Amino acid sequence: MPDGSALPNDGRGAVVTVGTFDGVHLGHRSVLQEIARRARRAGRRSLLVTFDPHPLEVVNPPAAPSLLTPGEERNEYLAQCEVDVVVLMTFTRELSQCPPEAFVRLLYDRYHMRELVIGHDHGFGRGRAGDVGLLQRLGKQMGFGVDVVDEVYIDGRPVSSTLVRRAVAGGDLETAARQLGRPYALTAPVMRGATRGRDLGYRTLNLALPDRRKLLPPDGVYAVVVEWSDGRAGGMMHQGARPTFGDPTRSIEAHVFDVDVRLYGERVKVSWIARLRDVNHFPSASALKRQLDKDFDAARAALTRWGLPTSH
């Protein structure tokens, strides 16, 4: 539901959670599973209220983080969850100044909230003043329940978007994948390129550069898994400048193993699996070709290690 539209009242009420949910990681999914479970048990609807843009982009732009799942990427992951209704609320300066009591009243009136379930560290309203104690007091006054979902721990550390961002930015793809419950990925349309890959014997899918807010791992060459509308295969991907050809602009180009696909204009999903090497300058195209042959073997080996597909 766009723009925070009111939910028609069918008499059942709703179990609600609220948050940015960037990354839709294992901690987020724990909260969403809990509201779905409670809603089924009580015969209610489960409902997530989330925001765009990220609140810090409005409240404190210099502190706004790069995003794990901007725009449609987050929507795609949320659509895979069990929640009945996702409400996308535009985050504005006015909304940032809304006292927590007024925001809770909005949830209660607009979405017929009968239970509010939040993560352990959640706070909302002006200055994040809406902590658990205040919410419980408001719940008693207005007639809705409040509960907190425990933290989810992976490798002894609580799952958080901040930790995932730190791992991705540092190229620690394994930690990011464990916290997310899936490999870190990018979804983008395929566009026409300069055909250099084809000339080198490695035809590539040239991906449009993502939303400027999207966090990318360090530039380099990676083993990846590529998914499109009716297929999935392993591959290798170049991300960064093309110094061998004197091109300083960043590109994202994926070679799909054993499949010759024409996907211009189609959105594809590329998951980073393992980093193979840095972006390097080679003295000639033939020297680059020799390195690509090595990358090809290294990418296949990396995908095999993780039990992932190397062909269609």
Buried (B, 14 or more C-beta within 10 A) or exposed (E): BEEBEEBEEEEEBBBBBBBBBBBBBBBBBBBBBBBBBBBBEBEBBBBBBBBBBBBBBBBEEEEBBBBBBBBEBBBBBBEEBEBBBBBBBEBEEEBBEBEBBEBBBBBBEBBBBBBBBBBEBBBBBBEEEBBBEBBBEBBEEBEBBBBBBEBBEBEEEBBBBEBBBBBBBEBBBBBBBBBBBBBBBBBBBBEEBBEBBEEBEBBBBBBEBBBEBBBBBBBBBBBBBBBBEEBBBBBBBBBBBBEBEEEEEEBBBBBBBEBEBEBEEEBBBBBBBBBBEEBEEBEEEEEBBEBBEEBBEBBBEBBEEBEBBBEB
